[in-house]
Amino acid sequence: MSKPRLEGYDLIGDVHGCGATLVTLLEKLGYECRAGVYRHPRRKVIFLGDLIDRGPRIRLAVTVARRMVEEGEAYIVMGNHEYNALTYSYPAPAGSGKRWLREHTPRNNRLIRETLEQYYDYTNEWEDTLAWFKTIPLCLEIDGIRVVHACWDQALIDRLLARRPDACMDDAFLKESVDASTEAFRILDRLTRGANIPLPRGIQIHSGDGFTRQSFRAHFWSEDPVVWGDVVFQPDNLPGDLESRLLKPGERRRLSYYGGDQPPLFIGHYWCEGVPALPTHNIACLDYSAVKYGRLVAYRWSGEQTLNADRFVWVHVPREESLLSG
């Protein structure tokens, strides 16, 4: 008997350790667990990265996603939290003056704390998970859609693919990527973190995730932005009247642009809130703050070039799972 024709992909946003909610969403989408792997007879999943950190069931989230990927039932792209885990755990080169690629500062320790705590008694599993993270591509283009964690910048993706045709990092690329003067850093930073614009000196954002920030996240689908409010894309409002502040030439150069004539693009990363909506007809953001009393969101793509908000599917994160996340 021939295998049923693939009807499309279910793209799932940032899980952030809400493993039980992920299982609920997969079941709502019609996936069934067979031989330890969630499967659908006619569809596959694409995970948008950030499986780890913050939530109460990180190991479950990683196990579910990894088994699906390894069995050919899903794809995944790298999130900034998987990248952070790699650099946090990877020794720095001798003579660099650092012990780790990502310094173990109080802020960085806090970001990965829940993940390390939940793997504390499973050292071999954590080492194996890190090895798997290194196999995850930074972007994906498949069957007419594009997928990246934070920002599709075609020029940087072309450079990545020229160096790494599989879009994955090797050890040399990983080590290079922590040096802000390098091409590897620019690629990694843009694809997994997007564009950030620094705030004026002395002004900070006290974010809903408990961190204080000196910059704001900017989107990449405004063709001719004029003021900061044209590009800000995050749940936290800009202080004072900064939304009306004019973009300086240097700030405009920080931005990427993804035109309306480009293929459908799916991203996560940006901590949206409320009922899922489309920022443009060809871009869907699927990060709806799952771990902070939000939604875990999927988009059911079935070949359409103009995206449709009716194709969002989500589940609310149960209060008990949110509470466990701290």
C-alpha positions as CSV (number, residue, x, y, z in Angstrom):
1,M,0.0,0.0,0.0
2,S,1.4,3.4,-1.0
3,K,1.9,6.1,1.7
4,P,-0.9,8.7,1.8
5,R,0.0,12.0,0.0
6,L,1.4,14.7,2.3
7,E,-1.3,17.4,2.7
8,G,0.7,20.0,4.5
9,Y,2.6,21.1,7.6
10,D,1.6,22.1,11.1
11,L,4.1,24.7,12.2
12,I,4.4,25.1,16.0
13,G,5.7,28.1,17.8
14,D,8.0,28.4,20.9
15,V,7.2,25.6,23.4
16,H,9.6,26.7,26.1
17,G,9.3,23.6,28.2
18,C,5.4,23.4,28.2
19,G,5.7,19.7,27.3
20,A,2.3,18.6,28.4
21,T,0.7,21.5,26.5
22,L,2.6,20.4,23.4
23,V,1.1,16.9,23.7
24,T,-2.3,18.4,24.0
25,L,-1.8,20.6,20.9
26,L,-0.5,17.6,18.9
27,E,-3.5,15.6,19.8
28,K,-5.9,18.5,18.9
29,L,-4.2,18.6,15.5
30,G,-4.9,14.9,15.0
31,Y,-1.5,13.4,15.8
32,E,-1.5,10.0,17.6
33,C,1.4,8.5,19.7
34,R,2.4,5.2,18.1
35,A,5.6,3.4,19.2
36,G,6.5,6.5,21.2
37,V,6.3,9.0,18.3
38,Y,3.5,11.4,17.5
39,R,2.4,10.8,13.9
40,H,-0.3,12.0,11.5
41,P,-1.3,10.0,8.4
42,R,-1.2,13.0,6.0
43,R,0.7,15.9,7.7
44,K,4.1,16.7,9.4
45,V,5.1,19.2,12.0
46,I,7.7,22.0,11.8
47,F,9.0,23.2,15.1
48,L,10.2,26.8,15.2
49,G,12.8,26.4,17.9
50,D,13.0,27.4,21.6
51,L,11.9,24.0,23.0
52,I,13.8,24.6,26.2
53,D,14.0,27.1,29.1
54,R,11.4,28.6,31.4
55,G,8.7,25.8,31.5
56,P,8.1,22.9,33.8
57,R,8.4,20.0,31.4
58,I,11.5,20.7,29.3
59,R,12.7,17.2,28.9
60,L,9.2,16.1,27.7
61,A,9.1,18.9,25.2
62,V,12.5,18.0,23.8
63,T,11.8,14.2,23.8
64,V,8.5,14.6,21.9
65,A,10.0,16.9,19.3
66,R,13.3,15.0,18.9
67,R,11.6,11.7,18.4
68,M,9.3,13.2,15.7
69,V,12.2,14.7,13.9
70,E,14.3,11.6,14.0
71,E,11.4,9.5,12.8
72,G,10.8,11.8,9.8
73,E,7.5,13.1,11.3
74,A,8.7,16.6,11.8
75,Y,11.4,19.2,11.0
76,I,12.9,21.8,13.3
77,V,14.9,25.0,13.1
78,M,17.3,26.5,15.7
79,G,16.0,28.9,18.3
80,N,18.1,31.3,20.2
81,H,17.6,29.3,23.4
82,E,19.0,26.1,21.9
83,Y,21.9,28.2,20.6
84,N,22.4,29.8,24.0
85,A,22.5,26.3,25.6
86,L,25.2,25.2,23.2
87,T,27.5,28.2,23.8
88,Y,26.8,28.1,27.5
89,S,28.0,24.5,27.6
90,Y,30.8,24.6,25.1
91,P,34.3,25.4,26.3
92,A,36.0,28.5,24.9
93,P,39.2,28.0,22.9
94,A,42.4,28.0,24.9
95,G,43.9,31.4,25.3
96,S,40.6,33.3,24.8
97,G,40.5,34.4,28.4
98,K,37.1,32.8,28.9
99,R,36.1,29.4,30.2
100,W,32.9,29.1,28.1
101,L,31.7,30.4,24.8
102,R,28.8,32.0,26.6
103,E,29.8,33.5,29.9
104,H,28.2,32.1,33.1
105,T,26.9,35.5,34.2
106,P,24.0,35.9,36.6
107,R,21.7,36.8,33.7
108,N,22.8,33.9,31.5
109,N,22.6,31.5,34.5
110,R,19.1,32.6,35.1
111,L,18.0,32.1,31.5
112,I,19.0,28.5,31.5
113,R,18.4,27.7,35.1
114,E,15.2,25.6,34.7
115,T,16.7,23.6,31.9
116,L,19.8,22.6,33.9
117,E,17.7,21.9,37.0
118,Q,15.4,19.5,35.0
119,Y,18.4,17.7,33.5
120,Y,20.4,17.7,36.7
121,D,19.9,14.0,37.4
122,Y,20.1,13.1,33.7
123,T,23.6,14.2,32.7
124,N,24.1,11.8,29.9
125,E,20.7,12.8,28.4
126,W,21.6,16.4,28.6
127,E,24.9,15.8,26.8
128,D,23.1,13.8,24.1
129,T,20.5,16.6,23.8
130,L,23.3,19.2,23.2
131,A,24.7,17.0,20.5
132,W,21.3,16.9,18.9
133,F,21.0,20.6,19.1
134,K,24.1,20.9,17.0
135,T,22.4,19.1,14.1
136,I,19.4,21.5,14.0
137,P,19.5,23.9,10.9
138,L,19.3,27.6,11.3
139,C,16.6,27.9,8.6
140,L,14.4,25.8,6.3
141,E,12.9,26.2,2.9
142,I,10.6,23.4,1.9
143,D,7.6,22.9,-0.4
144,G,7.1,26.6,-1.0
145,I,7.4,27.9,2.6
146,R,10.3,29.4,4.6
147,V,10.9,28.8,8.3
148,V,13.3,30.6,10.6
149,H,13.2,31.4,14.3
150,A,13.3,35.2,14.2
151,C,14.2,36.8,10.9
152,W,14.6,35.8,7.3
153,D,17.5,37.9,5.9
154,Q,18.1,36.5,2.4
155,A,21.6,38.0,2.0
156,L,22.8,36.4,5.3
157,I,21.0,33.1,4.5
158,D,22.8,33.0,1.1
159,R,26.1,33.5,3.0
160,L,25.2,30.7,5.5
161,L,24.3,28.3,2.7
162,A,27.6,29.1,0.8
163,R,29.5,28.1,3.9
164,R,27.2,25.4,5.3
165,P,24.8,23.9,2.6
166,D,22.9,22.0,5.3
167,A,22.3,25.3,7.2
168,C,23.8,23.7,10.3
169,M,26.6,24.9,12.5
170,D,29.9,22.9,12.8
171,D,32.3,23.5,15.7
172,A,34.2,26.2,13.9
173,F,31.1,28.1,13.0
174,L,29.8,27.8,16.6
175,K,33.1,29.2,18.0
176,E,33.2,32.0,15.5
177,S,29.6,33.0,16.2
178,V,30.3,34.4,19.7
179,D,32.7,37.0,18.2
180,A,30.5,40.1,17.3
181,S,32.9,41.1,14.5
182,T,32.4,37.9,12.5
183,E,30.1,36.8,9.7
184,A,29.0,33.8,11.7
185,F,27.8,36.1,14.5
186,R,25.8,38.3,12.1
187,I,24.2,35.3,10.6
188,L,23.4,33.6,13.9
189,D,22.2,36.8,15.6
190,R,19.9,37.9,12.8
191,L,18.3,34.5,12.1
192,T,17.7,33.5,15.8
193,R,17.3,36.9,17.5
194,G,16.2,39.3,14.7
195,A,17.0,43.0,14.7
196,N,17.2,45.0,18.0
197,I,17.4,48.7,18.2
198,P,19.2,50.2,21.3
199,L,17.2,52.5,23.6
200,P,18.5,56.0,24.5
201,R,21.1,56.0,27.2
202,G,19.5,55.7,30.7
203,I,16.2,54.3,29.4
204,Q,15.2,50.7,30.0
205,I,12.3,48.3,29.5
206,H,11.3,46.2,32.4
207,S,10.0,43.3,30.5
208,G,7.2,40.9,31.4
209,D,9.6,38.0,31.5
210,G,11.4,39.6,34.5
211,F,14.4,41.0,32.6
212,T,15.5,44.5,32.1
213,R,16.3,45.4,28.5
214,Q,18.3,48.3,26.9
215,S,16.9,47.6,23.4
216,F,13.6,46.7,21.6
217,R,12.8,44.0,19.1
218,A,12.1,45.2,15.6
219,H,10.2,43.5,12.8
220,F,11.3,43.2,9.2
221,W,8.2,43.7,7.0
222,S,7.9,47.5,6.9
223,E,9.1,48.6,3.4
224,D,9.7,52.2,4.3
225,P,9.6,52.7,8.1
226,V,9.9,56.2,9.4
227,V,9.5,56.1,13.2
228,W,10.3,53.5,15.9
229,G,6.6,52.6,16.1
230,D,6.6,51.4,12.5
231,V,8.9,48.5,13.4
232,V,8.6,47.7,17.1
233,F,7.4,44.1,17.6
234,Q,7.2,42.9,21.2
235,P,4.6,42.8,23.9
236,D,6.3,45.5,26.0
237,N,5.4,49.1,25.1
238,L,8.2,51.6,24.4
239,P,8.6,54.1,27.2
240,G,7.2,57.6,26.9
241,D,6.9,58.9,23.4
242,L,9.6,56.8,21.8
243,E,7.2,55.2,19.3
244,S,7.2,58.6,17.5
245,R,11.0,58.8,17.5
246,L,12.5,59.0,14.0
247,L,14.6,56.1,12.8
248,K,18.1,57.3,12.3
249,P,20.0,56.1,9.1
250,G,22.1,53.7,11.2
251,E,19.0,52.2,12.8
252,R,17.4,51.7,9.4
253,R,20.5,49.9,8.3
254,R,20.0,47.4,11.2
255,L,16.7,46.3,9.7
256,S,16.0,43.6,7.2
257,Y,13.0,43.6,4.8
258,Y,10.8,40.8,3.7
259,G,8.5,41.8,0.8
260,G,4.9,40.9,0.2
261,D,5.9,39.1,-3.0
262,Q,8.0,36.6,-1.1
263,P,6.9,33.0,-0.2
264,P,5.0,32.4,3.0
265,L,7.3,32.7,6.1
266,F,6.8,31.3,9.6
267,I,8.6,32.7,12.6
268,G,8.5,32.5,16.4
269,H,10.5,34.5,19.0
270,Y,8.5,37.6,19.5
271,W,6.2,36.9,22.5
272,C,3.0,38.0,20.9
273,E,-0.2,38.2,23.0
274,G,-3.9,37.7,22.6
275,V,-5.7,35.9,19.8
276,P,-3.3,34.9,17.0
277,A,-3.3,37.2,14.0
278,L,-1.2,37.7,10.9
279,P,1.1,40.7,10.7
280,T,1.1,40.5,6.9
281,H,-0.5,38.2,4.3
282,N,2.7,36.1,3.9
283,I,4.1,36.1,7.4
284,A,2.9,34.3,10.5
285,C,4.4,34.6,14.0
286,L,3.6,31.6,16.1
287,D,5.1,32.6,19.5
288,Y,2.2,33.5,21.8
289,S,4.0,33.5,25.1
290,A,3.0,29.9,26.0
291,V,4.9,29.8,29.2
292,K,3.6,33.1,30.6
293,Y,-0.2,32.2,30.7
294,G,-0.4,32.4,27.0
295,R,-1.2,30.1,24.1
296,L,0.8,27.4,22.3
297,V,0.0,28.1,18.7
298,A,0.2,26.1,15.4
299,Y,-0.6,27.1,11.9
300,R,-2.0,24.4,9.6
301,W,-0.5,25.2,6.2
302,S,-1.9,23.3,3.2
303,G,-0.3,24.9,0.2
304,E,-1.9,28.4,0.3
305,Q,0.4,31.3,-0.7
306,T,-1.8,33.9,1.0
307,L,-2.0,33.0,4.7
308,N,-5.3,32.8,6.5
309,A,-5.8,33.5,10.2
310,D,-8.5,30.9,10.3
311,R,-5.8,28.3,10.0
312,F,-4.3,29.1,13.5
313,V,-4.9,26.3,16.0
314,W,-4.0,26.8,19.7
315,V,-4.4,25.6,23.2
316,H,-4.2,27.7,26.3
317,V,-1.4,26.7,28.7
318,P,-3.2,25.3,31.7
319,R,-2.7,27.4,34.8
320,E,-0.9,24.5,36.7
321,E,1.7,24.2,34.0
322,S,2.2,28.0,33.9
323,L,2.5,28.1,37.7
324,L,5.1,25.4,37.7
325,S,7.2,27.5,35.4
326,G,7.7,30.2,38.1
